[in-house]
Amino acid sequence: MNKKQESNCACCQVVDFSKDGFKHLMRHAVFEREAKIDICKTNLILNFRPNEDEYPEFARINAMLVEADRVIVTQKQTKRLINELIETQGIGLFVDRACLGLRQKKASLL
C-alpha cells in the first residue's frame, strides 16, 4: 500500500507504543474481568504487566486487547484467552486461517 492509499484508508490507524502512546492507551482502556477474544473485532493481543507505580489501578493486568473501537485490559493471561478462543471454535483456528488466506488473495487481486 503506498502512502496515498494509506492516508485515504479510514480503517487504518497507528498504535503508538512509546511511553506517551502507551499512557494514552491505558487512559482509554476498559477493564473486563471476563474478556474474550472476538475474531471479528480484536486486532491485537498484548501480554504485559504495566508499571504498578505509574498505573496502580491496573496493577493486576496481564493482557490488553486492542479492538477497532476500544481497548480492553484484563486479569486473564494471554495463553488463557487464546485457549478459550480455541475451545469455542471447535476445530481450532483452521476456519479463520482459511478466511484470512482468502482475504489476502482477494486484496492482491484488487
Order of alpha helices (4+ residues) and beta strands (2+ residues): alpha-alpha-beta-beta-beta-beta-alpha-alpha
